[in-house]
Amino acid sequence: MPYHQGSAVSVASIVTAAIVVVIGYRIGRAHAAWRDVRLAKHDVPVKRELAWGHTRPLLLGAFLLLLMFVVAAYSAGH
């Protein structure tokens, strides 16, 4: 299969555009989080509970993914 330089340029431009979008999103979320911290002086316990409400499923998902990798590695070894 011949190598086409135009294809590589297209893939590189798509990846670059995706990276720019992701970085922009993360900067926006960080800015919003710090704004919430500044504004949340009165309702810190509520904000903390909300943050843990978002963090618990993330940690559970990461644990289950890690467990799945361990089980796959174990079964591949036996």
Backbone torsions as a table, in degrees:
resi	resn	phi	psi	omega
1	MET	NA	124.1	-176.4
2	PRO	-71.7	150.3	178.7
3	TYR	-90.7	126.4	179.5
4	HIS	-110.9	120.9	-178.5
5	GLN	-65.6	-31.8	178.5
6	GLY	-62.5	-35.9	178.0
7	SER	-66.0	-41.1	179.6
8	ALA	-64.9	-38.8	178.3
9	VAL	-65.7	-40.8	179.0
10	SER	-63.7	-44.3	179.2
11	VAL	-64.4	-42.7	179.7
12	ALA	-63.3	-38.8	-179.6
13	SER	-70.5	-36.1	177.7
14	ILE	-67.5	-43.3	178.6
15	VAL	-63.8	-42.5	178.4
16	THR	-62.4	-43.6	178.7
17	ALA	-62.8	-40.3	178.7
18	ALA	-65.3	-40.6	179.2
19	ILE	-64.3	-41.4	179.0
20	VAL	-62.6	-41.7	179.0
21	VAL	-64.3	-44.2	-179.1
22	VAL	-64.9	-44.0	178.8
23	ILE	-63.5	-42.4	177.1
24	GLY	-61.3	-41.4	178.3
25	TYR	-62.9	-45.9	-178.4
26	ARG	-64.7	-38.7	176.9
27	ILE	-64.0	-41.8	178.3
28	GLY	-63.6	-41.8	179.4
29	ARG	-67.0	-39.4	178.6
30	ALA	-64.1	-42.1	178.4
31	HIS	-62.6	-43.8	179.4
32	ALA	-64.8	-37.7	179.5
33	ALA	-64.8	-43.9	179.2
34	TRP	-68.3	-34.5	175.3
35	ARG	-64.0	-41.2	177.2
36	ASP	-62.8	-38.6	178.8
37	VAL	-63.0	-44.1	179.9
38	ARG	-64.4	-37.0	-176.2
39	LEU	-85.6	-14.1	-170.7
40	ALA	-96.8	30.4	-178.3
41	LYS	-63.5	-27.8	-177.1
42	HIS	-90.6	-27.6	-175.6
43	ASP	-120.6	46.1	179.9
44	VAL	-60.4	-45.2	179.4
45	PRO	-59.7	-36.7	179.0
46	VAL	-66.9	-44.1	179.0
47	LYS	-64.9	-37.7	179.0
48	ARG	-65.1	-42.9	178.7
49	GLU	-64.8	-38.5	177.0
50	LEU	-64.2	-42.6	178.7
51	ALA	-63.1	-43.3	177.4
52	TRP	-66.1	-31.5	176.3
53	GLY	-63.3	-30.5	176.5
54	HIS	-86.0	-27.4	-175.1
55	THR	-80.2	-38.7	-178.4
56	ARG	-56.3	-50.7	178.5
57	PRO	-62.7	-34.1	177.7
58	LEU	-63.6	-46.2	178.7
59	LEU	-64.8	-40.8	178.2
60	LEU	-63.0	-43.2	178.3
61	GLY	-63.6	-41.1	178.3
62	ALA	-64.9	-40.5	178.2
63	PHE	-63.7	-43.9	179.7
64	LEU	-66.1	-37.5	177.0
65	LEU	-65.1	-43.4	177.3
66	LEU	-63.1	-42.5	177.7
67	LEU	-61.7	-39.6	178.5
68	MET	-63.8	-40.8	177.0
69	PHE	-64.5	-39.7	179.1
70	VAL	-64.7	-44.6	179.6
71	VAL	-64.0	-41.0	179.6
72	ALA	-65.7	-41.4	178.5
73	ALA	-66.1	-39.0	179.3
74	TYR	-65.3	-45.1	-178.7
75	SER	-70.7	-28.8	176.8
76	ALA	-71.8	-29.0	179.6
77	GLY	-81.0	-16.1	-178.4
78	HIS	-112.9	NA	NA
